[in-house]
Amino acid sequence: MKKGISRKFCVAPMMGYTTPYARKLYRILSKNSFLFSEMIATKSLIYSKSKNNIIENDFNNPVALQVGGSEIDELKKASKIAIDHNYDEINLNVGCPSKAVQKGSFGACLMQDKILVRNCIEALQNDKIEATLKCRLGLGKELNYEFFEKFIDEISKTGIKFIYVHARNAILSGISPQGNRTIPPLNYNFVKEIKNKYPSISFILNGGINSLDKAENLLKEFDGIMVGRLIKNNPFILKEVDKKIFKENNTLIDESIIYNYFEYIKPKLGFDSIFRLLSPLLNIFFSVPNSKIYKSKINEYMKNQRINLIEDLLIKFVSESNLR
Ligand SMILES: Cc1cc2nc3c(=O)[nH]c(=O)nc-3n(C[C@H](O)[C@H](O)[C@H](O)COP(=O)(O)O)c2cc1C
């Protein structure tokens, strides 16, 4: 098992976003952030024909593979797959509230059965990889510290070292996964309290961290923080993370980001859709005024698979705009 990896600043697992391509871009932008895959159901990981496309790692370490599942044999296999693909960590999703995930008996609904979650973590554990958990505070509309504490009491018996907490409840019916990221109230105090009870476990705080300033402040009190939507909406914020959070000098030039990223995706053209390959980079236009003309040109070039023209256009865009 690899030691000494920092989980001070983590980019949250996000289905449809933290693809291998996005992770490549994130790694170009920040050397030190800890990255996550999207949640992958254990069955897909083991049986899907396109599994190699989804789990590709390409040395974007440090990185965790997040899985959704509750079948012990599948979880054991998933752990071996993560090791074979050079992941640093395998993480169990016990936070996703979607109906489909509930039907498959994984995600947030597992918080109802803490002994099963304990068994799942034990199935993932292996001396070659760190097995971790991402969970919520509880289930339903009412916040209940005792429920959360009892859940963690059970999980702590596995000897787990890292627990990521999306610091709000999940509501399993009546609201969408999106609503489940805004409607249940956040409560960071529960995480503070449990951290005091279990000083040997690192609790990584997640939920509602919407600026690097907020992240920096929370790091005074928490072992690490995890951000999702802030990075989803504007991955280029990661350019500041090594400097602001890890206190390193950052000499990254925007053009080099584009060159490095295209070097990685060009050989993949034809094996995956040009949209999937390019979509992480297209957020470069986030809140940039007058970027419409660039966007429409890029759309036109995408339709015709003109990847070199897109690269030239983006290089022109970053050299002309004041992104740095
Ligand atoms: C589009 C999207 C997809 C997500 N997919 C996952 C997922 O696959 N696994 C997971 O544990 N959480 C998932 N989440 C939840 C995030 O990991 C995170 O817990 C949540 O967004 C709260 O963090 P934030 O306030 O920093 O965005 C997803 C969130 C978003 C916005």
The ligand as a Gaussian input file, in Angstrom:
#p B3LYP/6-31G(d) Opt

LIG

0 1
 C      -22.921000      15.583000     -11.653000
 C      -22.586000      14.933000     -10.352000
 C      -22.322000      13.581000     -10.307000
 C      -21.999000      12.959000      -9.084000
 N      -21.651000      11.640000      -9.077000
 C      -21.186000      11.083000      -7.925000
 C      -20.607000       9.783000      -7.910000
 O      -20.456000       9.137000      -8.935000
 N      -20.213000       9.297000      -6.699000
 C      -20.323000      10.008000      -5.528000
 O      -19.925000       9.530000      -4.458000
 N      -20.844000      11.241000      -5.526000
 C      -21.243000      11.803000      -6.691000
 N      -21.675000      13.091000      -6.690000
 C      -21.659000      13.860000      -5.423000
 C      -20.312000      14.559000      -5.237000
 O      -19.263000      13.636000      -5.143000
 C      -20.337000      15.426000      -3.974000
 O      -20.535000      14.587000      -2.870000
 C      -21.445000      16.473000      -3.994000
 O      -21.519000      17.129000      -5.250000
 C      -21.232000      17.516000      -2.889000
 O      -20.027000      18.200000      -3.077000
 P      -19.993000      19.712000      -3.685000
 O      -20.938000      20.523000      -2.858000
 O      -18.562000      20.124000      -3.558000
 O      -20.446000      19.609000      -5.111000
 C      -21.991000      13.714000      -7.889000
 C      -22.254000      15.091000      -7.951000
 C      -22.530000      15.710000      -9.164000
 C      -22.767000      17.200000      -9.191000

